[in-house]
């Protein structure tokens, strides 16, 4: 399964220099990407992947938060760490935690008050 990376996350990592970037990363077992892991398996998987990346780049992420029921981890780290993270076989998608576009969807055809 090919990893889906949001283009805005790539742009944030390019512009960051050595500054931290926040990303929301979904994980799945590399041998079963279609199966959502249990909360306990998600925590184990996140620990394994984050430790592997830390060993590869030589330092840990600044902050992490595992959303165990979603098999998702929110990571704040330098771009080198994030590039190594999104290259892991367990990562299925990555999006920026902070986006330039508003999450607000304006109403269409709203009746005047």
Buried (B, 14 or more C-beta within 10 A) or exposed (E): EEBEBBEBBBEBBEEEEEEBBBBBBBBBBBEEBEEBBEBEBBBBBBEEBBEBBBEEBEEBBEEBBBBBEEBBBBBBBBBBBBBBBBEBEBBBBBBBBEEEEEEEEEEEEEEEE
